[in-house]
Amino acid sequence: MRPPMTDYKQMFTAITRNPRYQRNLDWGVPRPGHPEGTIRAHIAEVERNLETLRHKLSETDYWQLKVLVHTHDTCKGEAKPGAPIRSPNGHASLARAFLAEFATMTTCCRCCSTTMNPSRSGGSLDRKAGSIGNASTRS
């Protein structure tokens, strides 16, 4: 395991080069809430929302959000179907553990889990970005 990082741009590069990340990108099929299908397509969609917001963000905030865009659903294919959001086998918990391999900041890991739970955060990461960046209303 690599030592945790605090440079989000460096963290993003390490995450996107990670074999586990790469292996999970093509998981998924179109389904309710995610008509785009694969994790790769979902990331591309959410990343477009992030790019529309970039001018409103600090460089640090932009890269932190980019890390979250690329980690928040990356472990869905490894999750136990139907597992509760807080279950160790749920996709949010798996994403948080994956991110913890790279992040030192507890808040970054907490933020990842919070964005995955609409009841605690007011919406998912893609919905939050979409509500600011475009008219997306998907959950």
N, C-alpha and C positions, 0 to 999 in steps of 0.2 A: 504494500500500500504506500502511495506517495504521501509526503507530508502535506497537511492542509495549506491552502493558499488564501491570500487576502486580496490579490490583484484579480478583479473579476474578468478582465480581458484574457489574462493568462489562464484563469480557471475555465473560461469558455473554450479556449483552444484545447486544453487538456480533456475536458468533458467530451467535446465533439470528436476527439481522436480516440477516445476510449472504446475498446472492443465491445463492451457491454452496450454502450450507447449505440454504436453502429449496428449491432445485431438486432436491436429492438426497433429501429426506425421503420421497418416495413411491416410491422405488426398492425393488424386492424383491417376492418372492412367497413363500408358505409353502414351507419346505424343511427338511431335516433340521438340527436344531440351532436353527432359527429358525422355529418353526411360526406365529409371529405375522405373518410376511411382511415388511411394509415396514419401512424404517428408522424411520419415525415411530412405528409400533406397538412396535418393539423399544425405542426410547427411552422410551416411556411405561411399558413393563414394567420396565425397569431403574430408571427414576425412582421407581417405586413402592417398589422395594427400598431405594433411597437414602432415601426419606422415612421408612421404618421405622427407619433408623439415625440419623436426624437428631439425636435427643436424645443420642446418644453422641459426636457430632462437634462440634468447634469450628466457629465460623462460617466461618473460612477453609477448613478441611478440607471442610465441606459444599459451599461454592461451587467449590472446586477439583475435587471429585468430580463436581459437577453439570456443570462444563465438560467433563470427560472423558466423562461419560455422553452428552453431546450431540456429541462429536467422534469417539469411538472407532470407530464404524462408518459415519459420515456419508459417507465417500468410497467405500464398497463399489461403488456403481454406476459409478464411474470406473476401478476397478481392472481390470487385465488378468485375465481368468478363469484360475484356476490358478496365478497368480503366487505365488512363495514369499513368506513373511511379511516378509523383509528386502529383497525386490526393490523398486526405486524405483517399480514399477508395482503393487505389492501394496497392499491397502487400509490396512494399518497404516502403511506409509511415507507414503501419501497423506494419511492422517489426521494424522500427525505434522507433515508439511509445512503442512497447513492450520492446525493449531493454532499452529505457529511464526509464522504471520502475526499472531497476537494475543499470544502469550506471550513473555516475556523469559527465563523461568527454564528452563534446560536440564533441570532435574529434571522439570518439568511435561511437556516433550516426551518425555523418557526414560520417564516413567511411562506415557504414552499408548502408546508402542511396547511396553512390557513387558506391559501389560494385554491387548494383542492377541496375545501369544504364550504360550499356556498352558504350554509346556515350560519357559519361563524364569520364569514368575510363579506357577505352581501353579494357574492357572485364569484364565478371562477375567473381565473386569470384571463382567459380569452374573452369572457364577457366584460370584465373590467376594461381591458384594453379596447375592446370593440365599442363599448358605450362611449368612450371618449374619442376614439379614432374613426368609427363609422357607425352605421345604424344596426349593427349586429345585435340580435336579441337571443341568440342561442344560449342554452345553459349546458 
